[in-house]
Amino acid sequence: MKIIFNGDDFGLTSGVNRGIIRAFREGLLTSASIIAGGEASQEALSLAREEPALDTGIHLTLCDERPVLHPRGLRSIIPSGGHFPSRDHLVGRIVSGRIDYGEVEAEWQAQVETVLKAGVSISHADSHQFVHLFPGLLLICLKVARDYDIPFVRARIMDPPSLAAGPARLIQWAGLATWSRAYASRFISTQVRTVPSVGFILAGGRMTRKRLMKTLSRLRVQGSCRTVEVILHPGAGDAHTLSTYNHWGYRWKEDLNLLMDPILKNELELRGITTASFRDEP
């Protein structure tokens, strides 16, 4: 079995960037997904150029953060202000038919081109809050992936349920896991490649070595996947990130500590589980 440790939100803040680069240089991290409109995205792109062995992907964004295009051209997504709305507001606009998918495509193209024009390659696509799997948005994501020759798209969630996630996250997990397994991953796999993922239900520092090894052992016994992506959010745990994104309830430093854990590295080696990246996949 092979495992891809991916750091989401590369470019969110300098503190997140420091955590991702340290986890890559000194720990188990092999891959990272860039938020093209993040406040520290230019720093992330510079770091990615300095570390060409770091596998890079695009973290498509349509809620909470800043767009790459001017908000005036995204009126159906951003009715007012300069930031994307919340995920719930985005869902409301999709359900009510008030979103222009041409605007979505233009923004996601601009996000991809921001990374490519900086001289950074893209081997995989995923998204903030998993919005790329939403009905309507999924087709746009796949079109962008095909247009820019992005071979992998995150699709299938393999996390087991966990009471440690809390009731709200459990409800989100149930909906996402059902949708991804019943439709999204099967549909995506006919057009691009996918690697099953774990880490959604215990996102933000809640994944422990024990829980991760238990999940990997279960997947290995089931023989359900040859390669698995572990989604993590490493960061330095700096005051700026903690205060700006306090409402997320994330513990970035815990994910960094997990990736730096020598005991985890040893347990993976003992079980013959090797680290890999999307670009390594045959």
C-alpha positions in Angstrom: 0.0 0.0 0.0 1.1 3.6 -0.8 0.1 6.7 1.0 0.0 10.3 -0.2 0.2 12.9 2.6 -1.4 16.0 1.2 -1.4 19.4 2.8 -4.5 21.5 1.9 -4.7 25.3 2.0 -1.1 26.0 0.8 -1.1 29.8 0.4 -3.8 30.5 3.0 -1.4 32.3 5.4 2.4 32.4 5.9 1.9 30.3 9.0 0.2 27.5 7.0 3.0 27.8 4.3 5.7 27.4 7.0 3.9 24.3 8.3 3.6 22.7 4.9 7.2 23.3 3.9 8.5 22.0 7.2 6.3 18.9 7.0 7.7 18.3 3.5 11.4 19.0 4.3 11.5 17.2 7.6 8.4 15.0 7.7 6.1 12.7 5.8 4.3 15.3 3.6 4.7 14.6 -0.2 2.0 16.9 -1.7 0.2 20.2 -1.2 -2.8 21.9 -2.8 -2.5 25.7 -3.5 -5.2 28.3 -2.9 -4.5 30.7 -5.7 -6.3 33.5 -4.1 -5.0 33.0 -0.6 -3.3 36.0 1.2 0.0 34.1 1.1 -0.4 32.5 -2.3 2.5 34.2 -3.9 4.8 33.1 -1.1 3.4 29.5 -1.6 4.1 29.6 -5.3 7.7 30.8 -4.6 8.2 28.0 -2.1 6.8 25.5 -4.6 9.4 26.7 -7.2 12.1 26.3 -4.6 11.0 22.7 -3.8 10.3 21.1 -7.2 10.1 17.7 -5.5 7.0 18.8 -3.7 4.0 17.6 -5.6 1.5 20.4 -6.2 -2.2 20.6 -6.9 -4.9 23.3 -7.1 -7.2 23.9 -4.2 -10.2 25.3 -6.1 -12.0 27.9 -4.0 -15.6 29.3 -4.3 -16.4 30.1 -0.7 -14.9 32.1 2.2 -11.7 33.3 0.5 -10.8 35.9 -2.1 -11.4 35.4 -5.8 -8.6 35.7 -8.4 -10.8 37.6 -10.8 -12.4 40.9 -9.9 -15.7 40.5 -8.0 -17.5 42.6 -10.5 -17.2 39.7 -13.0 -18.6 37.3 -10.5 -21.9 38.9 -9.6 -23.9 35.6 -9.4 -21.4 34.2 -6.9 -20.4 37.4 -5.0 -23.4 39.7 -4.8 -21.6 42.2 -2.6 -18.1 42.7 -1.0 -14.8 41.3 -2.2 -14.8 37.8 -0.8 -16.6 34.6 -1.8 -19.7 33.9 0.4 -20.0 31.1 2.9 -20.5 27.6 1.7 -24.1 27.6 2.9 -24.8 30.8 0.9 -23.1 29.2 -2.1 -25.4 26.2 -1.8 -28.4 28.4 -1.6 -27.5 30.2 -4.8 -27.0 26.8 -6.6 -30.3 25.4 -5.3 -32.2 28.5 -6.3 -30.6 28.6 -9.7 -29.0 32.0 -9.2 -25.5 31.0 -10.1 -23.9 31.6 -13.5 -21.7 28.5 -14.1 -19.8 30.5 -16.8 -18.5 32.7 -13.9 -17.5 29.6 -12.0 -15.6 28.3 -14.9 -13.8 31.6 -15.6 -12.8 31.9 -11.9 -11.5 28.3 -11.7 -9.6 28.8 -14.9 -8.0 31.9 -13.5 -7.0 30.1 -10.3 -5.4 27.3 -12.3 -3.6 29.7 -14.7 -2.3 31.7 -11.7 -0.4 28.6 -10.6 0.7 27.5 -14.0 1.9 31.0 -15.0 4.1 31.0 -11.9 6.0 28.0 -13.2 4.4 25.5 -10.9 2.9 22.3 -12.3 -0.5 20.9 -11.2 -0.9 17.1 -10.8 -4.2 17.1 -8.9 -7.3 19.1 -8.1 -9.4 19.3 -5.0 -11.3 22.2 -3.4 -12.0 24.2 -0.3 -15.0 22.7 1.5 -15.3 20.0 -1.2 -17.4 22.3 -3.3 -16.0 20.8 -6.5 -18.2 17.8 -5.9 -21.4 19.8 -5.6 -24.0 19.2 -8.3 -23.4 21.6 -11.2 -19.9 22.5 -10.0 -18.6 18.9 -10.5 -19.0 19.2 -14.3 -17.1 22.5 -14.3 -14.3 21.0 -12.3 -14.0 18.1 -14.7 -14.0 20.4 -17.7 -11.2 22.6 -16.1 -9.2 19.4 -15.3 -9.5 18.2 -18.9 -8.7 21.6 -20.4 -5.5 21.9 -18.3 -4.5 18.3 -18.4 -4.8 17.8 -14.6 -4.8 14.0 -14.3 -6.2 13.5 -10.7 -9.4 14.9 -9.0 -10.2 14.2 -5.4 -13.5 12.3 -5.3 -13.9 9.3 -3.0 -14.1 9.7 0.8 -13.1 6.6 2.7 -13.1 7.8 6.3 -14.9 5.6 8.8 -17.4 7.4 11.1 -15.9 8.8 14.3 -17.7 10.3 17.4 -14.6 12.4 17.9 -15.7 14.5 14.9 -18.8 15.8 16.7 -22.4 15.6 15.4 -22.2 18.4 12.9 -19.2 17.0 11.2 -20.7 13.5 11.2 -23.8 14.7 9.4 -21.5 16.4 6.8 -19.4 13.2 6.5 -22.5 11.1 5.9 -23.8 13.2 3.1 -20.4 13.6 1.4 -19.4 10.0 1.8 -22.7 8.8 0.4 -22.7 11.2 -2.5 -19.0 10.6 -3.4 -19.4 6.8 -3.3 -22.8 6.6 -5.0 -22.2 9.0 -7.8 -19.3 11.5 -7.8 -16.3 9.1 -7.7 -17.8 6.7 -10.2 -18.6 9.6 -12.6 -15.3 11.3 -12.2 -13.3 8.0 -12.7 -14.7 7.7 -16.2 -13.0 11.0 -17.2 -10.0 11.6 -14.9 -8.1 9.5 -12.3 -8.9 9.4 -8.6 -7.2 8.3 -5.4 -9.4 7.5 -2.4 -9.0 9.9 0.5 -9.2 9.9 4.3 -9.0 12.8 6.6 -12.3 14.7 6.0 -14.1 13.6 9.2 -11.2 14.4 11.5 -9.9 17.5 9.7 -8.1 20.3 11.5 -5.9 18.5 13.9 -8.2 15.7 15.0 -6.4 12.9 13.2 -4.2 10.9 15.5 -1.5 8.3 14.8 -3.7 5.6 16.3 -6.8 6.6 14.3 -4.8 6.9 11.1 -3.1 3.5 11.5 -6.4 1.9 12.3 -8.0 3.3 9.2 -5.1 2.3 7.0 -5.1 -1.2 8.4 -8.8 -1.6 7.7 -8.5 -0.4 4.1 -5.5 -2.7 3.6 -7.5 -5.7 4.9 -10.4 -4.8 2.7 -8.1 -4.5 -0.3 -10.2 -1.5 -1.3 -7.3 0.7 -2.5 -3.7 0.4 -3.5 -3.0 4.1 -2.9 -4.7 6.4 -0.4 -4.5 10.1 0.1 -4.4 11.4 3.7 -5.8 15.0 3.8 -4.2 17.1 6.5 -3.9 20.8 7.3 -0.4 21.4 8.7 0.6 24.8 9.9 2.9 26.6 12.3 0.1 27.3 14.8 0.8 31.1 14.5 -1.3 33.8 16.1 -2.4 35.3 12.8 -3.8 32.1 11.4 -5.4 31.1 14.7 -7.1 34.5 15.1 -8.1 35.0 11.4 -9.6 31.5 11.1 -10.7 30.9 14.7 -14.2 30.1 13.6 -12.8 26.9 11.8 -11.7 25.4 15.1 -8.6 24.0 13.4 -5.5 22.9 15.3 -2.9 23.3 12.5 0.1 22.5 14.7 -1.4 19.1 15.6 -1.4 18.0 11.9 2.2 19.3 11.6 3.1 17.2 14.6 1.5 14.1 13.1 3.5 14.5 9.9 6.7 15.0 11.9 6.0 12.0 14.2 8.9 9.5 14.0 6.8 6.7 15.6 4.2 7.1 12.7 7.0 6.9 10.2 8.4 3.8 11.8 4.9 2.1 12.0 4.3 2.8 8.3 7.7 1.2 7.4 7.1 -1.8 9.6 3.8 -2.4 7.7 5.4 -1.9 4.3 3.4 1.2 3.7 5.4 3.7 1.5 4.9 7.4 0.9 4.1 8.5 -2.6 2.7 11.5 -4.6 0.2 11.9 -7.3 2.9 12.4 -9.9 4.4 9.1 -8.8 1.2 7.2 -9.7 1.6 5.1 -12.9 
